[in-house]
Amino acid sequence: ELLQLVVTQVDELVVLGDFDGARRLVEAMVTVAIRPGTPEASPQVARAIEQLVGGQFMAQLGVHLGAVRDDEFEQVKALCAAVGPTLVPKVAEALAGDVRSRVRQRLVDLLMAFGRYGRLSVDQFRQSPNPALRRTAVLLLRAFGGPDAVADLERLVNDPNTDVQRDAAHAMVDLGIDESFEMLQRILGSEKHRGRAAVIEELDSTRDQHATPLFCYLVRHVECRGPLREVY
């Protein structure tokens, strides 16, 4: 009965915007679950967390995301971390919705805070039949970065949707690592690659200083004759 009361109270605190109070209650539940000599507590707490996540917690949290200050958002992240990775699908579901850019960025930040658990949500979006969700996958891959993002971005550069292609090409340029430079060079060298035009368009239009290392790489590695002469 006490756990049910805590779950209800956490929801009410989130509605009120008391994220720190909600976090302390969630952490108290988790502490009970790992306390020595109470083996029956762990499954009960797990069910309570599952009930919390399956309820209106994320929807209520989403109402605040566009308005909270940066210091309050840190409290939101701490609260979500206390709830645990079972919240990741709900954050991804919220991100897939029609949300404002500020809310979208904060949802991305929440997924990134979950590390490898948040990274797993990328596949959910990348394989979606909805182009808008595949563009969300690009947004996440760009945010997570690193060599692991290159192969997924290459698939999205090869997407049948031109908007997805352009976003993925921009993200590939923005990664700024040798692995992405090598992949871009391979795409440029393959005239049959569906996203080649999007990559060339991105190279032609970008004025971002972050692209300087890529241009230097291409000048060193692309020949100034043959099919890549125009790119060079």
Buried (B, 14 or more C-beta within 10 A) or exposed (E): EEBEEBBEEBBEBBBEBBBBBBBBBBBEBBEBBEEEEEEEBBEBBBEBBEBBBEBEBBEBBBEBBEEBEEEBBEBBBBBBBBBBBBBBBBBBBBBBEEBEEEBBBBBBBBBBBBEEBBBBBBEBBBEBEEBEBBBBBBBBBBBBBEEEBBEBBBBBBBBEBBBBBBBBBBBBBBBBBEBBBEBBBEBBBEEEBBBBEBBBBBBEEBEEEEBEBBEEBBEEEBEEEEEBEEBE
